[in-house]
Amino acid sequence: MIYFDNGATSYPKPPQVIDAVMAALSAPASPGRSGHAASLNASRSIHKARKHLAELFGLKDNSRLCFGPNVTWALNAALSGFGLKKGDHVLSGSLEHNSTARPLLRLKNELGLDWEIVPASNGRLLPLEFKKRLTSKTRLAVLNHASNVTGALAPAREIKEALGEVPLLLDAAQTAGSVVLDDAGDWVDLLAFTGHKGLLGPTGTGGLWIRPGLDLRPPAVGGSGSLSESLTHPDFLPDAMEAGTLNTHGLAGLAAGAEFILKKGVKSIRAHELELTKLFLDGCLRMPGLTLYGPGPEAEDRVAVVSLNLSGWSCSDLAAALERDHGILTRAGLHCAPLTHQQVGTYPGGSVRFSFGPFNAREEILTGVDALAELAAQKRR
Ligand SMILES: Cc1ncc(COP(=O)(O)O)c(C=O)c1O
């Protein structure tokens, strides 16, 4: 089996991650609740996850890093808790995932939010396009850091500069752990991430970092293990955002994933993934009948995600043939991102997405290119 579906979830997970989850599952513990040693240990492993992720992202205050089940939770928590009101203007990129598009549409329909989508040009989002749309009513900008369809990497820091004081909510689902983000605390206002992709952790883990000075209305209130004498939910972070028992087992795995990445270095992971992406793009560029979407063939401004179609094949048939005949796992369809497919002209048919990870090897990429060439030739015969 060759796994090219890391954009959906990373595979394999490092053995350290599996060991950490197993150890946590074997321990009798609820973090931050009881005072016995096992419970304190569970709290420590969650603290370890906070500490490692804060180091990875360059966040000075790790207590503002709040855990939840995934980036969808984090994006919803940020958008619903931001205090947006009728008539407020919110900008977003046009390469957004449904995890931001759907909550934004709901706020538009239910609240009267003025949501404006900034189009990409040649598959790229430009800071100037954000800047020229700012009005006195612009309260927030939402940006997918890297498209999960085309792999296009947004110039997020430059976009934040163009936004000035307007806060930026960054969806780092496709970049956390695979693109250097080690100074995000200096320029991102709300950083949303998921644990099971580039961070190499288990599903059911993710979080939101909230810049000092920003207050969000918590998405839920309840047990926090702190201020139990009060019926009022704590207003300090991370407790304010973390009502209910956290995913202790998953977060132990996420801590191990983040530690693995810190040891390996995001730079070296990025270099490896860029090399694989270049190799794949090179092989695809020469192939008759193959259409690539998104930014040009230069790999530098994309993550290790490539979408394509092959003439004569529907994307679902192509993905099925890749698996059946070559043991290659990809993802076909609209990738929960219809806005992006509309922007690149593949709506509603979709595309086949190849997404590489730190454990893929050059030989696998070459096998993938050969498989595509063979399937392309089948339709020409
Ligand atoms: C850019 C982007 N945003 C959001 C998500 C949602 O991730 P999750 O399902 O982990 O919340 C994904 C993953 O599918 C993604 O690629």
The ligand as a Tripos MOL2 file, in Angstrom:
@<TRIPOS>MOLECULE
LIG
   16    16     1     0     0
SMALL
NO_CHARGES

@<TRIPOS>ATOM
      1 C1         -7.8710   23.4240    5.3690 C.3       1 LIG1
      2 C2         -8.6850   22.5460    6.2550 C.ar      1 LIG1
      3 N1         -9.4660   23.0910    7.1890 N.ar      1 LIG1
      4 C3        -10.2050   22.3470    8.0130 C.ar      1 LIG1
      5 C4        -10.1640   20.9690    7.9650 C.ar      1 LIG1
      6 C5        -10.9880   20.1580    8.9300 C.3       1 LIG1
      7 O1        -10.1830   19.3690    9.7310 O.3       1 LIG1
      8 P1        -10.8220   18.5130   10.9400 P.3       1 LIG1
      9 O2        -11.7670   17.5490   10.2780 O.co2     1 LIG1
     10 O3         -9.6650   17.8550   11.5750 O.co2     1 LIG1
     11 O4        -11.5410   19.4630   11.8090 O.co2     1 LIG1
     12 C6         -9.3390   20.3490    7.0150 C.ar      1 LIG1
     13 C7         -9.2410   18.8730    6.9050 C.2       1 LIG1
     14 O5         -9.9670   18.1770    6.3260 O.2       1 LIG1
     15 C8         -8.5830   21.1590    6.1390 C.ar      1 LIG1
     16 O6         -7.8080   20.6090    5.2160 O.3       1 LIG1
@<TRIPOS>BOND
     1     1     2 1
     2     2     3 ar
     3     2    15 ar
     4     3     4 ar
     5     4     5 ar
     6     5     6 1
     7     5    12 ar
     8     6     7 1
     9     7     8 1
    10     8     9 2
    11     8    10 1
    12     8    11 1
    13    12    13 1
    14    12    15 ar
    15    13    14 2
    16    15    16 1
@<TRIPOS>SUBSTRUCTURE
     1 LIG1         1 GROUP 0 **** ****
